[in-house]
Amino acid sequence: MEARDLVLKMYRENEERYDLSAFEKGQMFARWLEAGVYASQRELSGAIGLGEAAAAKYLAVAGLPVKFSRRSATSA
């Protein structure tokens, strides 16, 4: 099984089981891009069935300072 197949399987399982925060999703997507699983944000968003704008927002949230992201996750 290829890395892409594995990360997509993991993503789908997590989406069904857990209410992942925007920060957690963004971190996951950023790791995939950094690891070269997907070459671009466009490729990643197509694979997971999200629009490019939504993927960009998740990645932007993941780039926020940890203190802010924890605070926003608990206030939701």
C-alpha positions in Angstrom: 0.0 0.0 0.0 1.3 3.4 -0.9 1.8 6.3 1.6 -1.1 8.2 0.0 -3.5 5.2 0.4 -2.4 5.0 4.1 -2.9 8.6 4.9 -6.3 8.7 3.2 -7.4 5.7 5.1 -6.2 7.2 8.4 -7.9 10.5 7.5 -11.2 8.9 6.8 -11.1 6.7 9.9 -10.3 9.8 12.0 -13.1 11.8 10.4 -15.6 9.1 11.3 -14.5 8.5 14.8 -13.3 11.8 16.2 -14.3 15.4 16.0 -10.9 16.7 14.9 -10.3 20.4 15.5 -9.3 22.7 12.6 -5.8 22.9 14.2 -5.4 19.1 14.3 -6.5 18.7 10.6 -4.2 21.5 9.6 -1.3 19.9 11.4 -2.0 16.6 9.7 -2.3 18.2 6.2 1.0 20.1 6.8 2.8 16.9 7.8 1.6 15.3 4.6 2.9 18.2 2.5 6.2 18.3 4.4 6.7 14.6 4.0 6.0 14.8 0.3 3.0 12.6 0.4 1.3 15.3 -1.7 3.3 17.7 -3.9 0.9 20.6 -3.5 -2.0 22.0 -1.5 -4.2 21.5 -4.7 -3.3 17.9 -4.9 -4.0 17.3 -1.2 -7.3 19.0 -1.3 -8.4 17.0 -4.4 -7.4 13.7 -2.7 -9.4 14.4 0.5 -12.4 16.0 -1.3 -12.0 19.5 0.2 -11.9 22.7 -1.7 -8.6 24.4 -2.0 -9.8 27.3 0.1 -10.8 25.0 2.9 -7.5 23.2 2.9 -5.7 26.6 2.9 -7.7 27.6 6.0 -6.8 24.4 7.9 -3.1 24.9 7.0 -3.3 28.5 8.1 -4.8 27.5 11.5 -2.1 25.0 12.0 0.5 27.8 11.5 -0.9 29.8 14.4 1.0 29.9 17.7 0.2 26.9 19.9 -1.1 29.1 22.7 -3.7 30.7 20.4 -4.8 27.4 18.8 -5.3 25.7 22.2 -7.4 28.7 23.4 -9.6 28.7 20.3 -10.1 24.9 20.5 -11.4 25.1 24.1 -13.7 28.1 23.4 -15.5 26.2 20.6 
